[in-house]
Amino acid sequence: MSEYAVQLLTKMLEIYSPFGKEEEISNFLAKEMRNLGFQVSKDKAGNVIGEIGHGKPVVLLCGHMDTVEGYIPIRVENGKLYGRGAVDAKASLAAMIVAASTFAKALSPCKIIVVGVVDEEGPGKGIKNFIQSGIPIDYAIFGEPSGLNEICLGYKGVIRLKITCETKTGHSGAPWLFNNAIEKTMEIWNHIKMLRLSEEKLDSRFYSLNYCLTKIKGGSSSPIVPPKCDIHIELRLPPQIKGEYVLREINREIESYRLTNPKVSVKIKTEYLIDAFEADRHSLVARALAWAIRKKTLNRVVFSRKTGTGDMNILGNAMKIPVVTYGPGDSSLDHTSNENIEIKEYLKSIEVYSNTVIKLVELFKKNGNPLHQTP
């Protein structure tokens, strides 16, 4: 099984699948999963859905097939497998597929659904479509690089904004006569990034707001005062603050700016919004996963919360079920040109996933309630 697991991941890495171009890998995985004993289907978004077993509980193992752009040649070096998606997050998805397939040859203790979703690196249409399908789920594990001994309980939310400033223009030889749209846009950016809310915990990266200016466009080579400027801003949200509330506060800041700068046209557009999510570390799925990690590694389990955003946010907030994120790999390698996974860590994670399912069923039967949260 170890040899097959490495072959599966290698083939997945050989298929270049930046978000929006997942069809080839989805067809490949559908065929592989059928051969492994899954009942396989594909939904209208392009997600691959493989099912094994029946009954309760229903456990979702979810990973994403897409990557960021930028092909990395496949190679093995010093026990590491290199390639785009090796860490983020084809290793997790491959490990989930192999782990679940071990139950196909014997009586599965529950119903296991393995889903390879599209568009995780984009707006998340894959996981959104899966949620809309109405498939009942009791527990979920999302595959993202956390490291072998770490369970991710939370991700921050995100708001992406586009702000456009327009002014009347004139000759750049007399800049004092005109409002410079670039300068005015920077004034607005400085107002926004200083916004602090009483609900924040300013000593915590996870429980506070973070602001990032990601793109700016304005001006030209012509000798005129810039009449238009666009900026793109990304805000990361803590779980105690909802995105709509933050948007209201930002709009209040912009309206105040408009009143003091009546000759400047300011438009704001919300391009993307996902609220934060934080899981319960005492849920049955978190306990089962922690047990499986200790069993395999003999090490202490670390619970983390990350400042990025993932599909766990969308499903966790929508379905209100116990959910965690876990997977092999070093997340600092995400989106880099040096992306790689330690093969030994990848293989160990397969055992962690399969043992988690076994322990989760045991805890489920003992507690008698799929949503039971008692530690």
GUTOR-693472 format. One line per field, with one value per residue (C-alpha): residue number from 0; residue in one letter; chain; x, y, z. Coordinates in steps of 0.25 Angstrom, whole numbers, padded with zeros to 4 digits. Layout:
N
nr <- [NUM,...]
rest <- [A,...]
kette <- [A,...]
X <- [X,...]
Y <- [Y,...]
Z <- [Z,...]
***
This chain:
375
nr <- [0,1,2,3,4,5,6,7,8,9,10,11,12,13,14,15,16,17,18,19,20,21,22,23,24,25,26,27,28,29,30,31,32,33,34,35,36,37,38,39,40,41,42,43,44,45,46,47,48,49,50,51,52,53,54,55,56,57,58,59,60,61,62,63,64,65,66,67,68,69,70,71,72,73,74,75,76,77,78,79,80,81,82,83,84,85,86,87,88,89,90,91,92,93,94,95,96,97,98,99,100,101,102,103,104,105,106,107,108,109,110,111,112,113,114,115,116,117,118,119,120,121,122,123,124,125,126,127,128,129,130,131,132,133,134,135,136,137,138,139,140,141,142,143,144,145,146,147,148,149,150,151,152,153,154,155,156,157,158,159,160,161,162,163,164,165,166,167,168,169,170,171,172,173,174,175,176,177,178,179,180,181,182,183,184,185,186,187,188,189,190,191,192,193,194,195,196,197,198,199,200,201,202,203,204,205,206,207,208,209,210,211,212,213,214,215,216,217,218,219,220,221,222,223,224,225,226,227,228,229,230,231,232,233,234,235,236,237,238,239,240,241,242,243,244,245,246,247,248,249,250,251,252,253,254,255,256,257,258,259,260,261,262,263,264,265,266,267,268,269,270,271,272,273,274,275,276,277,278,279,280,281,282,283,284,285,286,287,288,289,290,291,292,293,294,295,296,297,298,299,300,301,302,303,304,305,306,307,308,309,310,311,312,313,314,315,316,317,318,319,320,321,322,323,324,325,326,327,328,329,330,331,332,333,334,335,336,337,338,339,340,341,342,343,344,345,346,347,348,349,350,351,352,353,354,355,356,357,358,359,360,361,362,363,364,365,366,367,368,369,370,371,372,373,374]
rest <- [M,S,E,Y,A,V,Q,L,L,T,K,M,L,E,I,Y,S,P,F,G,K,E,E,E,I,S,N,F,L,A,K,E,M,R,N,L,G,F,Q,V,S,K,D,K,A,G,N,V,I,G,E,I,G,H,G,K,P,V,V,L,L,C,G,H,M,D,T,V,E,G,Y,I,P,I,R,V,E,N,G,K,L,Y,G,R,G,A,V,D,A,K,A,S,L,A,A,M,I,V,A,A,S,T,F,A,K,A,L,S,P,C,K,I,I,V,V,G,V,V,D,E,E,G,P,G,K,G,I,K,N,F,I,Q,S,G,I,P,I,D,Y,A,I,F,G,E,P,S,G,L,N,E,I,C,L,G,Y,K,G,V,I,R,L,K,I,T,C,E,T,K,T,G,H,S,G,A,P,W,L,F,N,N,A,I,E,K,T,M,E,I,W,N,H,I,K,M,L,R,L,S,E,E,K,L,D,S,R,F,Y,S,L,N,Y,C,L,T,K,I,K,G,G,S,S,S,P,I,V,P,P,K,C,D,I,H,I,E,L,R,L,P,P,Q,I,K,G,E,Y,V,L,R,E,I,N,R,E,I,E,S,Y,R,L,T,N,P,K,V,S,V,K,I,K,T,E,Y,L,I,D,A,F,E,A,D,R,H,S,L,V,A,R,A,L,A,W,A,I,R,K,K,T,L,N,R,V,V,F,S,R,K,T,G,T,G,D,M,N,I,L,G,N,A,M,K,I,P,V,V,T,Y,G,P,G,D,S,S,L,D,H,T,S,N,E,N,I,E,I,K,E,Y,L,K,S,I,E,V,Y,S,N,T,V,I,K,L,V,E,L,F,K,K,N,G,N,P,L,H,Q,T,P]
kette <- [A,A,A,A,A,A,A,A,A,A,A,A,A,A,A,A,A,A,A,A,A,A,A,A,A,A,A,A,A,A,A,A,A,A,A,A,A,A,A,A,A,A,A,A,A,A,A,A,A,A,A,A,A,A,A,A,A,A,A,A,A,A,A,A,A,A,A,A,A,A,A,A,A,A,A,A,A,A,A,A,A,A,A,A,A,A,A,A,A,A,A,A,A,A,A,A,A,A,A,A,A,A,A,A,A,A,A,A,A,A,A,A,A,A,A,A,A,A,A,A,A,A,A,A,A,A,A,A,A,A,A,A,A,A,A,A,A,A,A,A,A,A,A,A,A,A,A,A,A,A,A,A,A,A,A,A,A,A,A,A,A,A,A,A,A,A,A,A,A,A,A,A,A,A,A,A,A,A,A,A,A,A,A,A,A,A,A,A,A,A,A,A,A,A,A,A,A,A,A,A,A,A,A,A,A,A,A,A,A,A,A,A,A,A,A,A,A,A,A,A,A,A,A,A,A,A,A,A,A,A,A,A,A,A,A,A,A,A,A,A,A,A,A,A,A,A,A,A,A,A,A,A,A,A,A,A,A,A,A,A,A,A,A,A,A,A,A,A,A,A,A,A,A,A,A,A,A,A,A,A,A,A,A,A,A,A,A,A,A,A,A,A,A,A,A,A,A,A,A,A,A,A,A,A,A,A,A,A,A,A,A,A,A,A,A,A,A,A,A,A,A,A,A,A,A,A,A,A,A,A,A,A,A,A,A,A,A,A,A,A,A,A,A,A,A,A,A,A,A,A,A,A,A,A,A,A,A,A,A,A,A,A,A,A,A,A,A,A,A,A,A,A,A,A,A]
X <- [0000,0012,0017,0003,0001,0014,0010,-0003,0002,0013,0003,-0006,0006,0009,-0005,-0004,-0017,-0017,-0031,-0041,-0033,-0037,-0044,-0032,-0029,-0043,-0045,-0032,-0036,-0050,-0044,-0034,-0045,-0054,-0042,-0040,-0055,-0062,-0075,-0071,-0079,-0076,-0085,-0088,-0076,-0066,-0064,-0061,-0069,-0065,-0073,-0070,-0078,-0092,-0099,-0095,-0087,-0085,-0070,-0066,-0051,-0049,-0037,-0035,-0030,-0026,-0013,-0008,-0001,0013,0018,0029,0036,0034,0046,0050,0061,0066,0053,0045,0035,0035,0024,0013,0002,0011,0008,-0004,-0011,-0010,-0003,-0014,-0025,-0016,-0015,-0030,-0033,-0023,-0027,-0042,-0039,-0034,-0048,-0053,-0047,-0054,-0067,-0066,-0069,-0077,-0080,-0068,-0069,-0056,-0058,-0047,-0053,-0050,-0047,-0041,-0031,-0042,-0055,-0059,-0070,-0066,-0069,-0081,-0087,-0084,-0092,-0103,-0105,-0110,-0102,-0104,-0090,-0088,-0073,-0063,-0047,-0041,-0028,-0018,-0003,-0003,0009,0008,0006,-0003,-0018,-0023,-0036,-0038,-0036,-0038,-0049,-0046,-0051,-0046,-0049,-0047,-0047,-0047,-0044,-0046,-0043,-0042,-0029,-0020,-0005,0005,0013,0003,-0001,-0006,-0018,-0023,-0026,-0017,-0025,-0013,-0010,-0025,-0026,-0014,-0021,-0033,-0024,-0017,-0031,-0036,-0023,-0024,-0038,-0039,-0051,-0054,-0057,-0042,-0031,-0020,-0009,-0013,-0011,-0023,-0033,-0030,-0032,-0021,-0020,-0012,-0011,-0010,-0011,-0011,-0013,-0013,-0006,0001,0013,0006,0009,-0005,-0009,-0014,-0030,-0033,-0027,-0031,-0026,-0029,-0030,-0030,-0035,-0034,-0045,-0044,-0056,-0062,-0065,-0074,-0070,-0083,-0080,-0066,-0072,-0081,-0070,-0061,-0073,-0075,-0060,-0061,-0074,-0067,-0056,-0066,-0071,-0057,-0053,-0066,-0058,-0053,-0062,-0060,-0066,-0065,-0067,-0067,-0061,-0061,-0065,-0064,-0066,-0055,-0058,-0053,-0055,-0057,-0045,-0053,-0062,-0062,-0054,-0044,-0042,-0041,-0031,-0023,-0023,-0019,-0007,-0002,-0003,0005,0015,0016,0017,0009,-0002,-0002,-0015,-0013,-0021,-0017,-0018,-0021,-0035,-0039,-0051,-0054,-0059,-0070,-0075,-0073,-0081,-0092,-0094,-0091,-0084,-0071,-0060,-0045,-0033,-0021,-0011,0004,0014,0020,0010,0021,0024,0010,0010,0025,0035,0041,0028,0031,0026,0034,0030,0031,0021,0011,0011,0009,-0002,-0010,-0010,-0014,-0026,-0030,-0028,-0036,-0048,-0048,-0046,-0057,-0067,-0064,-0066,-0079,-0085,-0080,-0086,-0099,-0100,-0092,-0092,-0088,-0077,-0073,-0058]
Y <- [0000,0010,0008,0011,0023,0029,0026,0032,0045,0046,0044,0055,0064,0061,0067,0082,0087,0102,0106,0107,0095,0083,0074,0065,0062,0060,0050,0043,0042,0037,0026,0023,0023,0014,0004,0005,0001,0014,0018,0030,0042,0056,0068,0080,0088,0077,0072,0057,0049,0035,0027,0015,0008,0012,0015,0025,0033,0039,0044,0054,0055,0067,0072,0081,0077,0091,0098,0112,0115,0111,0098,0091,0079,0066,0060,0052,0057,0053,0046,0058,0058,0072,0077,0088,0084,0074,0082,0090,0081,0068,0060,0062,0058,0046,0041,0042,0034,0023,0023,0022,0011,0002,0000,-0004,-0018,-0020,-0017,-0002,0003,0015,0023,0030,0041,0046,0058,0065,0079,0090,0104,0105,0114,0123,0127,0113,0109,0094,0093,0103,0093,0081,0088,0092,0077,0074,0061,0059,0059,0057,0060,0066,0066,0076,0073,0084,0084,0085,0076,0062,0066,0078,0080,0093,0097,0111,0120,0135,0140,0149,0162,0166,0180,0189,0204,0214,0229,0239,0253,0265,0265,0276,0279,0272,0285,0291,0280,0289,0292,0278,0266,0255,0242,0233,0242,0242,0227,0226,0235,0226,0214,0220,0223,0208,0201,0209,0204,0197,0190,0188,0173,0171,0165,0173,0165,0153,0151,0141,0149,0163,0169,0169,0178,0177,0186,0175,0184,0198,0203,0218,0229,0229,0234,0246,0260,0260,0259,0245,0245,0231,0221,0207,0199,0185,0182,0169,0168,0156,0154,0148,0138,0148,0159,0157,0162,0170,0178,0181,0186,0195,0201,0203,0209,0219,0223,0225,0233,0242,0244,0248,0259,0265,0263,0266,0267,0253,0242,0229,0216,0203,0189,0176,0165,0154,0151,0139,0139,0133,0119,0113,0098,0092,0085,0075,0070,0055,0057,0066,0055,0044,0051,0054,0040,0035,0045,0041,0026,0028,0038,0036,0051,0062,0068,0083,0090,0103,0114,0120,0134,0129,0124,0111,0102,0098,0113,0111,0097,0099,0112,0106,0092,0094,0081,0077,0079,0080,0082,0073,0068,0065,0076,0089,0100,0110,0104,0107,0114,0115,0110,0100,0092,0078,0067,0057,0044,0037,0048,0046,0031,0033,0042,0031,0023,0035,0037,0023,0021,0034,0028,0015,0023,0033,0022,0016,0030,0032,0018,0021,0035,0032,0046,0050,0065,0061,0071,0066,0065]
Z <- [0000,0003,-0011,-0017,-0008,-0013,-0028,-0026,-0020,-0031,-0042,-0036,-0035,-0050,-0054,-0053,-0048,-0044,-0040,-0051,-0058,-0050,-0060,-0063,-0049,-0045,-0056,-0052,-0037,-0041,-0048,-0037,-0026,-0034,-0035,-0020,-0017,-0016,-0021,-0029,-0035,-0040,-0037,-0046,-0040,-0044,-0030,-0029,-0018,-0014,-0003,0004,0015,0020,0033,0044,0046,0033,0032,0022,0018,0009,0001,-0011,-0025,-0029,-0027,-0029,-0042,-0045,-0049,-0041,-0048,-0041,-0034,-0021,-0013,0001,0004,-0001,-0013,-0020,-0028,-0029,-0019,-0011,0002,-0002,-0002,-0011,-0001,0009,-0002,-0006,0008,0011,-0002,0002,0017,0013,0003,0014,0018,0005,0006,0020,0026,0028,0042,0036,0024,0019,0008,0002,-0007,-0016,-0017,-0028,-0026,-0012,-0017,-0023,-0018,-0013,-0022,-0020,-0005,-0007,-0017,-0008,0003,-0006,-0010,0004,0007,0022,0029,0044,0045,0035,0034,0024,0018,0019,0023,0038,0041,0046,0061,0059,0058,0053,0060,0053,0041,0040,0031,0020,0013,-0001,-0005,-0017,-0014,-0026,-0024,-0036,-0036,-0047,-0054,-0059,-0063,-0054,-0054,-0045,-0035,-0024,-0033,-0033,-0024,-0027,-0028,-0023,-0011,-0008,-0009,0001,0011,0010,0012,0024,0030,0028,0033,0046,0049,0062,0068,0083,0081,0076,0085,0080,0086,0078,0063,0062,0070,0064,0050,0040,0028,0015,0003,-0008,-0021,-0026,-0040,-0044,-0052,-0065,-0072,-0077,-0070,-0063,-0048,-0047,-0048,-0044,-0034,-0031,-0018,-0014,0001,0009,0023,0032,0042,0056,0059,0069,0058,0047,0033,0031,0044,0039,0026,0033,0040,0028,0020,0032,0031,0016,0018,0028,0018,0007,0016,0017,0003,-0005,-0018,-0018,-0023,-0015,-0018,-0010,-0015,-0007,-0016,-0006,0009,0017,0032,0042,0048,0061,0064,0078,0082,0091,0079,0077,0063,0070,0081,0071,0063,0075,0079,0065,0065,0078,0075,0062,0066,0081,0082,0089,0080,0077,0074,0065,0059,0046,0040,0026,0021,0017,0012,0027,0029,0019,0023,0038,0038,0028,0034,0049,0051,0058,0048,0049,0039,0038,0028,0025,0021,0025,0022,0021,0007,0002,-0011,-0012,-0023,-0013,-0010,-0005,0005,0013,0008,0022,0028,0016,0019,0034,0031,0024,0037,0045,0036,0036,0051,0054,0047,0055,0068,0064,0062,0075,0082,0074,0079,0093,0094,0085,0079,0067,0072,0086,0091,0105,0107]
***
